[in-house]
């Protein structure tokens, strides 16, 4: 893929499961990400896009459920993109393929059979590096991506019913480079931030968002940034329901942020 | 939210009837309908998809030494005398002298740059001592646009293609004229115009990439090949296996050129493999393979030219294992006397040096003399030292270059980091060696 793209070609590589991307880690991190930089722009593999199904699927266990985005967001030179729906997936994937940078495209596999939308037939791209405010609100900003957006929607519905609040939901879409401006603008308005992802807590991407927003919006924050994430364990099979950040845990996070 | 997400996704479940097999009828049923003769044949020739081979009733292992050393192709002896005149490629005097001048210029440049590292003038260097023929012989057999993927000890290929002394030095110094913009360590050369992909430090990573590029060339039908250089140590990496297998199964026009120089840093070949070197692996992947005397420039040339022919005409990979000896240390970070005898090194340097052999050959041909040689060697030294002095004086690129080309376009957050850095450097300008860098 890298070699194909290095000669100017467009290559879309598929990893069967994101859990199996690691044999390619050296090539992705040491080679693809640095191709343009190290060659003084004489060579690049921007024509490369690597797609992989990721995240929980209900019965995947250790090796069919991982969310490896954080390994890749730590590598300058890569783009990391995660769509939440069919319409988003098509636009973001086409943009990723057309992008002059190598892209890691993680597709939440549970959505393959579960998400239905009328997707336009023609070619269209959605912008990379740009988040989308999916729902406007005034009291709390929630950031998520991929399949977790639906869990967050449910938690928001619960919270807006039980607690007197309106909540703003942002789909980050691109994790690297990520749209700091949109999240910052939102947090300056709401004063509270909650981030949720399935990946384990320590060094999960929520840490990056939390640190950056705290640096930039410290005086706007009314509560500590909440991270509702997977546990710091390998992804267990029969305990999946306890492991993933479900509606109840997200709801409690919302409550904690609002009542701080 | 436009997407409608089903709460409980239903997977199709296939019911398996307990008394019926879900698999296709076994091949045996089909065979009953075949002709009697074929029936008999089928009893000795297996039908497994994995291997079309005969059966045997003898319990016998294929021993690892079955090849007993794949023979080493050579054209001339150590005195430059050709064994079989039909193997002389019959090149022009001009071409042969170009080869000699490339090898010797490389050797002189190596000596001076190695010394310069020892003097603290450049940070790192790797010499090519003893392997000059593997570079020049193979480079001469390729076309200028054939894409080269190297490991790190192929500077002669670049030199033969026309990379200038200034360009080599600029990269080693990482100054503002360096094509790589000072981002990598010395000897990590790259040149798009000369079709030489930028070197990277991780071992063997270039190998699957080379196969990918060759696949692209095949699809483009551009009549070009890819050559991929690697050492016998890198051949132990997983990426080497992946490269060989993909090149073979995707049927790519690629030459895999292994420089077997006896050592992978301090690991001698005895600890590197138990089989017959790298060449024996070629047929295992379905590749035509040849082992060649890497210190014989003419043999390297012939083998590479023939390999190129196969690769480009038949769209399949070819493996060349060039046997040679690494006369120098692995790099300036290595002192090889720690793991090999000085006598061994001296032997190769004095008794089987590729430059000496080629010198003998051209001298015998009457196209080069001792006087010419001395004059030329002095000239190379002068040229190298002058280029060196020029490179040393040039400033490093502006430090703001550090932020360029991470992506095609500078992303917002990196722009912010750059601005923060600008303010910082302005405030602490006397703490940073700004005079060594071009101004931003």
Interface residues (C-beta under 8 A of the other chain):
Chain A: X1 X2 X3 X4 X5 X6 X7 X8 X9 X11 X23 X26 X27 X30 X31 X34 X35 X36 X37 X38 X39 X40 X41 X42 X43 X44 X46 X58 X76 X77 X79 X84 X85 X86 X87 X99 X100 X101 X110 X111 X113 X114 X115 X116 X117 X129 X134 X135 X149 X150 X153 X177 X178 X180 X181
Chain B: X1 X2 X3 X4 X5 X6 X9 X11 X147 X149 X178 X179 X180 X181 X183 X184 X188 X190 X191 X192 X197 X198 X200 X202 X205 X208 X209 X210 X211 X212 X213 X214 X215 X216 X217 X219 X220 X238 X239 X404 X405 X406 X407 X408 X411 X412 X413 X414
